[in-house]
Amino acid sequence: MNEKKVIAIVGATGAQGGGLARAILTDHDSEFTVRALTRDPTSEKAQELVKLGAEVVEADIYHQESLVQAFAGAYGAFLVTNFWAHMSAKKELQEAANLAEASAQAGLRHVIWSTLEDTREHIPVHDDRMPTLQGKYKVPHFDAKAEADEFFTRAGVPTTFLRTTFYWENLATGLAGPTRDADGVLTLSLPMGGSRIAGIAVEDIGRTAYGIFKAGTEYVGRTIAIAGEHLTGEQIAASLSRAVGEPVGYRPLSHDAYRDLGFPGADEAGNMFQYYAEHEAYFTGVRDLDEVRRLNPELQTFDTWLAANGHTIPRN
């Protein structure tokens, strides 16, 4: 019996990496096994992965040598950074640089880097349609990841660049979920106007990554942009209405009004939604849902996701 190939997963206790870990560990015929990297192997989420059959090792994204040691002997790795943990493009770039260099030193044969578009290709820094943030970015958590793509290419790491998108899970939070208006009506204030947003269940990011690993080297060197469905605000509100059992209205805010909401990262999120809305044709156009379904036959539509997760939608 051949020994299984090890996939080292950065962020295995998080949303994207956790989806990949569970996809591998629940497939008993898989040619792969999981090595979960975490700063705290004793955490509840890490121990849940141990129970599923994962190897859990301690590593720190800011200590490159710990990453090299954690990658040693692995076939491949899934790499993701969490901008929202610190909201610093500079820190995210350092994290990505460490991941790329460690991947190269460890001789990994296939890396999937969770990334996003560079919004400045469509909205230059000097364009005053939206504010420039952190000195040189329009949407820092997009643009820094896109800048980091080059680290992997320059280091010679065999990489698939997996461009993700808006999580359906955001609709269960204050970032984008419905709230009650002055008349008590649940209202979705997503600042998308009449444009469609490309959304995905976060679990499906991991499942799609698993499909890429299973395809072998076919996707090395390629950029794959993914989504689960492309929906307008009106369509999202209609689905929410069915899920929560009461009407949900759609009354989109302007992008400026959204940026002025004042929560941490409101300017960043407002810029993101403006990019989504103004460049809908490009953003949804490069996300071929048929290709995503080939990689992940279990890909969820928004209604499918709501069937299992509708109870998480806020009703306050």
Helices and strands as residue ranges (DSSP letters): E 5-10, H 15-25, E 32-38, H 44-52, E 55-58, H 64-71, E 76-79, G 83-85, H 89-106, E 110-115, G 119-121, H 140-154, E 159-163, E 166-167, G 168-172, E 179-180, E 186-188, E 196-200, H 202-214, G 216-219, E 223-225, E 229-232, H 233-244, E 248-250, H 255-259, H 266-278, H 280-285, H 289-295, H 302-309, G 310-312
